Amino acid sequence: MNENRRKFLKIIFIGAGAFLMEKVLGPLFSRFSDDSFAKTDSLNKTSFKDFQVVENKKNLSIYDSSGEEVLQIDKGGA
């Protein structure tokens, strides 16, 4: 067998193994970690009660609490 091919396959298998280990063991480590990125706080959640959604025949608009338009989605009609 070609020596370069063996090196390439070894690197691929090590990378795939590391990826699978992270997928399997990552959630286990996040349970025991006090890291703020691993746990979700109710304070970090976005509240949608401050937004107003207005729909008409041509588009769907979303306004923030100050009345400024944040997002507008045009409806595609045939």
Phi, psi and omega in degrees: 000151180289136182294322179294325178294321177297317179297317181297314180295324179294318178296319179297315181293322178294318178295318179293321178295318178296321179296315180294322178296321178295321179292324182278313187270345180302310178297329179292319180289328181290336177292325184267353183273145175264014182293136183290337179285334183279331182251149179256132175260151176290341178286335181275350181284145180275133178262127182265008180285345179273358181254150178239132180252127180237127180239132172228191186293329186263329185206173176239122183241144177239128182243146176272185186293338179275353179096001180278137180288125182262319185214140177227127180243120178278139178274136176267114181250143179255000000 
